[in-house]
Amino acid sequence: MPLKPGQWRYPSKPGFVWKFGTAATHFGVATLCKVWLNWLNTLKTVNLTALNKAIKHRPHDIPLITVSNHTSCLDDPLLWGCMDYKDLRNRKKTRWGLPANELCFETTRHTYFFHMGKGLPTIRGDGVYQKALDFGIERLNCGEWLHFFAEGKVNMTREFIRFKWGVGRAIMECNKAPIVLPFWHQGMENILPNRAPYIPRIGKKITIVFGEPIDLKEILEGMKKHNLNPVAIRKKITDIIEEEMKPLKIQAEALHDSLLLK
C-alpha cells in the first residue's frame, strides 16, 4: 500500500525556509513537552544518564536507536520532555520518528508539521521495506537517531506484544554498529486516555526506566559470517531486544505502582 499523494513532503535538499520551520517546530514542541511532563505532571526516571550519554557523547558517525513500548498517542513527543532542554530544542540532536501515516499525515498542514518534527509517514502493516524506514536507515548511517515503538501500535493493555521486525532491519543495515538503547515507561495513558473523551490531563505520574545499551555487534557479525538470510537476522535481533525489554517492563511497573500509592 503506497503513501497517498502529498504524504511525503520532506525535501531532498532542505533549504533555509525548511530549516527555519524545523527549528521553530522543535523549539515550540520542546518547550511544551518540558513544561507538560515535568511541571504539570510528576516524572520519575531511572538511568536517564544512559540516554543523555548516548545523545551527547557518542561519536558523530555512530547511529542511535531507541526502543520503547507504546501506550498513548502522546508518547512521542511528550516522553522526550525527560531530555535536557538544550538538546530537546536542537533539531540536530532529536530523534527521527515513525508515526502512522493515517493518523498524522492526512492533511497538508499535519504533514508539514510532522515532517518538520522529524516524523516519517509509516504505513502500518506494510512490512519492513517501505519509504519511511528506508529514509530512517539513511539517517542512521549519517550518525543520527531513530526511535522505534517496536509494538507497532498503541498497546491498550499491559500485556507484552511481539515486537515488529523493522527495528531488526534497521540494526542489520547500519553501516556501523548502532547504540541500541531500550526503555519502558508507565503512566502515559493517564495523560491522554485511549478512550473518549480524549482530553489531555495534568497532575499524573509518569515513570521511565532506561536500560543499558544492548551490544549486538558480535552477534550480528556472527550471523552475517554464517550467511543467515535477512529474515532470520531481523528476527534474531528483534527477539534479543524483546528479552532485554522484559525486565525493564517489570521494573517500571513495580516502581510506578509504588509511586501511585504515595
HUGIVEN-V612493 format. One record per residue. N is the residue number from 1. RES is the residue in three letters. PHI is phi as a letter, one per 30 degrees, with the letter a starting at -180 (* if undefined). Layout:
{{N/RES/PHI} {N/RES/PHI}}
This chain:
{{1/MET/*} {2/PRO/d} {3/LEU/d} {4/LYS/d} {5/PRO/e} {6/GLY/j} {7/GLN/d} {8/TRP/c} {9/ARG/b} {10/TYR/d} {11/PRO/d} {12/SER/d} {13/LYS/b} {14/PRO/e} {15/GLY/c} {16/PHE/d} {17/VAL/d} {18/TRP/d} {19/LYS/d} {20/PHE/d} {21/GLY/d} {22/THR/d} {23/ALA/d} {24/ALA/d} {25/THR/d} {26/HIS/d} {27/PHE/d} {28/GLY/d} {29/VAL/d} {30/ALA/d} {31/THR/d} {32/LEU/d} {33/CYS/d} {34/LYS/d} {35/VAL/d} {36/TRP/d} {37/LEU/d} {38/ASN/c} {39/TRP/c} {40/LEU/c} {41/ASN/b} {42/THR/c} {43/LEU/c} {44/LYS/b} {45/THR/c} {46/VAL/b} {47/ASN/i} {48/LEU/d} {49/THR/d} {50/ALA/d} {51/LEU/d} {52/ASN/d} {53/LYS/d} {54/ALA/d} {55/ILE/d} {56/LYS/d} {57/HIS/b} {58/ARG/d} {59/PRO/e} {60/HIS/d} {61/ASP/c} {62/ILE/c} {63/PRO/d} {64/LEU/b} {65/ILE/b} {66/THR/c} {67/VAL/b} {68/SER/b} {69/ASN/d} {70/HIS/b} {71/THR/b} {72/SER/a} {73/CYS/d} {74/LEU/c} {75/ASP/e} {76/ASP/c} {77/PRO/c} {78/LEU/d} {79/LEU/e} {80/TRP/d} {81/GLY/d} {82/CYS/d} {83/MET/d} {84/ASP/d} {85/TYR/e} {86/LYS/d} {87/ASP/d} {88/LEU/d} {89/ARG/c} {90/ASN/c} {91/ARG/d} {92/LYS/d} {93/LYS/c} {94/THR/d} {95/ARG/d} {96/TRP/c} {97/GLY/b} {98/LEU/b} {99/PRO/d} {100/ALA/d} {101/ASN/d} {102/GLU/d} {103/LEU/c} {104/CYS/c} {105/PHE/b} {106/GLU/d} {107/THR/b} {108/THR/d} {109/ARG/d} {110/HIS/d} {111/THR/e} {112/TYR/d} {113/PHE/d} {114/PHE/d} {115/HIS/d} {116/MET/d} {117/GLY/c} {118/LYS/i} {119/GLY/c} {120/LEU/c} {121/PRO/d} {122/THR/c} {123/ILE/c} {124/ARG/d} {125/GLY/i} {126/ASP/c} {127/GLY/i} {128/VAL/d} {129/TYR/c} {130/GLN/a} {131/LYS/e} {132/ALA/d} {133/LEU/d} {134/ASP/e} {135/PHE/d} {136/GLY/d} {137/ILE/d} {138/GLU/e} {139/ARG/d} {140/LEU/e} {141/ASN/d} {142/CYS/c} {143/GLY/i} {144/GLU/c} {145/TRP/b} {146/LEU/b} {147/HIS/c} {148/PHE/b} {149/PHE/c} {150/ALA/d} {151/GLU/d} {152/GLY/i} {153/LYS/a} {154/VAL/d} {155/ASN/c} {156/MET/d} {157/THR/c} {158/ARG/c} {159/GLU/d} {160/PHE/d} {161/ILE/c} {162/ARG/e} {163/PHE/d} {164/LYS/d} {165/TRP/d} {166/GLY/e} {167/VAL/d} {168/GLY/d} {169/ARG/d} {170/ALA/d} {171/ILE/d} {172/MET/d} {173/GLU/c} {174/CYS/d} {175/ASN/d} {176/LYS/b} {177/ALA/e} {178/PRO/d} {179/ILE/d} {180/VAL/c} {181/LEU/c} {182/PRO/c} {183/PHE/a} {184/TRP/b} {185/HIS/b} {186/GLN/b} {187/GLY/j} {188/MET/d} {189/GLU/d} {190/ASN/d} {191/ILE/d} {192/LEU/b} {193/PRO/e} {194/ASN/d} {195/ARG/b} {196/ALA/e} {197/PRO/d} {198/TYR/d} {199/ILE/c} {200/PRO/e} {201/ARG/c} {202/ILE/b} {203/GLY/i} {204/LYS/c} {205/LYS/c} {206/ILE/b} {207/THR/b} {208/ILE/b} {209/VAL/c} {210/PHE/c} {211/GLY/d} {212/GLU/c} {213/PRO/e} {214/ILE/c} {215/ASP/d} {216/LEU/c} {217/LYS/d} {218/GLU/d} {219/ILE/d} {220/LEU/d} {221/GLU/d} {222/GLY/d} {223/MET/d} {224/LYS/d} {225/LYS/d} {226/HIS/c} {227/ASN/h} {228/LEU/d} {229/ASN/d} {230/PRO/e} {231/VAL/d} {232/ALA/d} {233/ILE/d} {234/ARG/e} {235/LYS/d} {236/LYS/d} {237/ILE/d} {238/THR/d} {239/ASP/d} {240/ILE/d} {241/ILE/d} {242/GLU/e} {243/GLU/d} {244/GLU/d} {245/MET/d} {246/LYS/d} {247/PRO/d} {248/LEU/d} {249/LYS/d} {250/ILE/d} {251/GLN/d} {252/ALA/d} {253/GLU/d} {254/ALA/d} {255/LEU/d} {256/HIS/d} {257/ASP/d} {258/SER/d} {259/LEU/d} {260/LEU/d} {261/LEU/d} {262/LYS/d}}
